[in-house]
Amino acid sequence: MSKTPINTQSAPAAIGPYSQAIRAGDTVYLSGQIPLDPGSGEVIEGDFVALTERVFDNLEAVAKAAGGTLDDIVKLNIFLTDLGHFATVNELMAARFSEPYPARAAVQVAALPKGVPVEMDAVMVLPG
């Protein structure tokens, strides 16, 4: 099976040796997104809600570039530096996704790139 890289200027460029996403068949593996501005590549300013909304915006842009939407995501991994934000993430996620919601993991980690408090990656299956 071939691997097809997905790339869009509507999401931040990769900050390492990886693709924004890889498509293999009808499955797309979206790399971790942090709250970076796609134009500047810098962390946006704002509170936790604004940062998390930017992460969802970035995931949505990559999903769109691959031919899908957030509702095509079947697995979402959320990395938080403080699980105290768990309820906030739930509220924001409920506003962005439709039922049935994707399978999900939320994990507290010691640190994330560029000192951000949230990162998400996902697996998406495109409609056949």
C-alpha positions as a printed Julia matrix, in Angstrom:
128×3 Matrix{Float64}:
   0.0    0.0    0.0
   1.33   3.43  -0.87
   1.63   6.32   1.54
   0.53   9.74   0.34
   1.61  12.8    2.3
  -1.03  15.46   2.99
   0.12  19.06   3.1
  -1.75  22.34   3.41
  -0.76  25.93   4.04
  -3.97  26.29   6.06
  -2.26  24.46   8.93
   1.19  24.99  10.43
   4.11  23.46   8.59
   5.74  20.49  10.28
   8.42  21.54  12.77
  10.39  18.33  12.34
  10.9   15.39   9.99
   7.24  14.41   9.61
   4.21  15.09   7.42
   1.1   16.97   8.48
  -0.73  13.74   7.66
  -0.24  10.51   5.75
  -2.97   8.77   3.77
  -2.81   4.99   3.43
  -5.84   3.66   1.58
  -8.93   5.31   3.07
  -7.18   5.94   6.4
  -5.47   9.23   7.17
  -3.09   9.62  10.12
  -3.0   13.24  11.25
   0.15  14.35  13.04
  -0.01  16.13  16.35
  -1.19  19.71  16.17
  -0.37  22.4   18.69
  -1.78  25.96  18.77
   0.47  27.41  16.09
  -0.62  30.11  13.7
  -0.36  28.64  10.17
   1.06  31.86   8.74
   3.74  32.68  11.27
   4.41  29.23  12.71
   4.33  30.81  16.16
   2.2   29.86  19.16
  -0.91  32.03  19.22
  -1.7   34.21  22.19
  -4.72  33.59  24.35
  -6.22  31.52  27.11
  -6.59  27.74  27.14
  -9.87  27.92  25.2
  -8.29  29.99  22.4
  -5.28  27.66  22.24
  -7.48  24.56  22.06
  -9.71  26.12  19.39
  -6.56  26.76  17.3
  -5.58  23.09  17.68
  -9.02  22.05  16.41
  -8.74  24.58  13.55
  -5.38  23.1   12.57
  -6.7   19.52  12.69
  -9.73  20.57  10.65
  -7.51  22.19   8.0
  -5.43  19.03   7.61
  -8.56  16.85   7.54
 -10.01  19.08   4.81
  -6.78  18.91   2.79
  -7.07  15.12   2.95
 -10.66  15.23   1.7
 -12.45  14.82   5.03
 -13.88  16.64   8.01
 -13.55  16.41  11.77
 -16.53  14.05  11.73
 -14.47  11.55   9.73
 -12.05  11.22  12.66
 -12.42   7.82  14.31
  -9.7    8.22  16.97
  -8.52  11.38  18.71
  -5.6   11.57  21.12
  -5.43  14.59  23.4
  -2.29  15.46  25.32
  -2.63  17.96  28.16
  -0.05  19.33  30.55
  -2.85  19.75  33.11
  -5.83  17.37  33.3
  -7.63  20.19  35.08
  -8.54  21.3   31.54
 -10.32  18.0   30.81
 -13.86  19.42  31.19
 -13.03  22.41  28.97
 -11.72  20.11  26.24
 -14.95  18.07  26.48
 -17.07  21.2   25.97
 -15.01  22.4   23.01
 -14.97  18.94  21.46
 -18.75  18.56  21.78
 -19.15  21.83  19.86
 -16.85  20.67  17.02
 -17.83  17.02  16.53
 -21.14  15.28  15.82
 -22.27  11.98  17.27
 -21.09   9.33  17.09
 -18.02  10.93  18.61
 -14.6    9.45  17.83
 -12.87   7.1   20.21
 -10.53   9.15  22.35
  -7.71   9.2   24.85
  -6.8   12.15  27.05
  -3.4   11.93  28.68
  -1.55  14.27  31.01
   2.06  14.77  29.97
   4.96  16.6   31.58
   5.6   18.92  28.63
   4.72  19.56  25.0
   6.59  21.25  22.13
   7.06  25.01  22.45
   5.69  24.9   26.0
   2.04  24.66  24.91
  -0.62  23.13  27.19
  -2.41  21.01  24.55
  -1.65  18.85  21.51
  -3.9   16.52  19.52
  -3.39  13.91  16.85
  -5.99  11.8   15.08
  -6.86   8.94  12.79
  -9.45   9.62  10.11
 -11.24   7.23   7.76
 -12.51   8.79   4.57
 -15.94   7.86   3.26
 -15.68   5.19   0.59
